[in-house]
Amino acid sequence: MAKKWDKDFFEERDRLNEIVFSNEHLGIKRFFALDEQAYHGGALDEQTKEFMGLVASMVLRCDDCISYHLKKVYDTGATKEQIYEAFNVALVVGGSIVIPHLREAAEKLESLF
């Protein structure tokens, strides 16, 4: 069985964000706010946007981003089958270089379900 990872991931993410934000850099704060707001529901719902974030993160091979969007899309009520469909799109778009990231994401997904 895959280890439970999400609690530790988000705690560490929050800890590191506190370090970044402690420097009070306006440009960084604005970018983070823009990033967060991009995933709010609008013409596209939150789940669709999180799926887009997950696929883009897999293609770009950003493990932290994959973990983040995987948990967020799970939290929106996505099914395992829907998430595997997104994994497939990422694999087709990104090619075989995505495979190592797909493996890690699949293991994390198992622990969520």
Contacts in CASP RR format, 6 or more apart in sequence:
PFRMAT RR
TARGET T0000
AUTHOR 0000-0000-0000
METHOD contacts of the structure
MODEL  1
MAKKWDKDFFEERDRLNEIVFSNEHLGIKRFFALDEQAYHGGALDEQTKE
FMGLVASMVLRCDDCISYHLKKVYDTGATKEQIYEAFNVALVVGGSIVIP
HLREAAEKLESLF
1 110 0 8 1.000
1 111 0 8 1.000
2 107 0 8 1.000
2 108 0 8 1.000
2 110 0 8 1.000
2 111 0 8 1.000
3 111 0 8 1.000
4 111 0 8 1.000
5 67 0 8 1.000
5 108 0 8 1.000
5 111 0 8 1.000
6 67 0 8 1.000
6 71 0 8 1.000
6 108 0 8 1.000
6 111 0 8 1.000
6 112 0 8 1.000
9 67 0 8 1.000
9 68 0 8 1.000
9 71 0 8 1.000
10 71 0 8 1.000
13 64 0 8 1.000
13 68 0 8 1.000
17 32 0 8 1.000
20 28 0 8 1.000
20 32 0 8 1.000
21 28 0 8 1.000
21 29 0 8 1.000
21 32 0 8 1.000
38 49 0 8 1.000
39 46 0 8 1.000
39 49 0 8 1.000
39 50 0 8 1.000
39 53 0 8 1.000
39 72 0 8 1.000
40 46 0 8 1.000
40 49 0 8 1.000
41 49 0 8 1.000
44 52 0 8 1.000
46 76 0 8 1.000
47 73 0 8 1.000
47 76 0 8 1.000
47 77 0 8 1.000
47 78 0 8 1.000
50 69 0 8 1.000
50 72 0 8 1.000
50 73 0 8 1.000
50 76 0 8 1.000
50 78 0 8 1.000
51 69 0 8 1.000
51 73 0 8 1.000
51 78 0 8 1.000
51 82 0 8 1.000
51 86 0 8 1.000
53 65 0 8 1.000
53 69 0 8 1.000
54 66 0 8 1.000
54 69 0 8 1.000
54 70 0 8 1.000
54 73 0 8 1.000
54 83 0 8 1.000
54 86 0 8 1.000
54 90 0 8 1.000
55 86 0 8 1.000
55 89 0 8 1.000
55 90 0 8 1.000
55 93 0 8 1.000
56 65 0 8 1.000
57 65 0 8 1.000
57 66 0 8 1.000
57 68 0 8 1.000
57 69 0 8 1.000
58 66 0 8 1.000
58 87 0 8 1.000
58 90 0 8 1.000
58 91 0 8 1.000
58 94 0 8 1.000
58 98 0 8 1.000
58 101 0 8 1.000
58 102 0 8 1.000
58 105 0 8 1.000
59 90 0 8 1.000
59 93 0 8 1.000
59 94 0 8 1.000
59 98 0 8 1.000
61 97 0 8 1.000
61 98 0 8 1.000
61 101 0 8 1.000
63 101 0 8 1.000
63 104 0 8 1.000
66 101 0 8 1.000
66 104 0 8 1.000
66 105 0 8 1.000
67 105 0 8 1.000
67 108 0 8 1.000
70 83 0 8 1.000
70 105 0 8 1.000
70 108 0 8 1.000
70 109 0 8 1.000
70 112 0 8 1.000
71 112 0 8 1.000
73 83 0 8 1.000
73 86 0 8 1.000
74 83 0 8 1.000
74 109 0 8 1.000
74 112 0 8 1.000
80 109 0 8 1.000
80 113 0 8 1.000
83 109 0 8 1.000
87 102 0 8 1.000
87 105 0 8 1.000
87 106 0 8 1.000
90 98 0 8 1.000
90 102 0 8 1.000
91 98 0 8 1.000
91 99 0 8 1.000
91 102 0 8 1.000
END
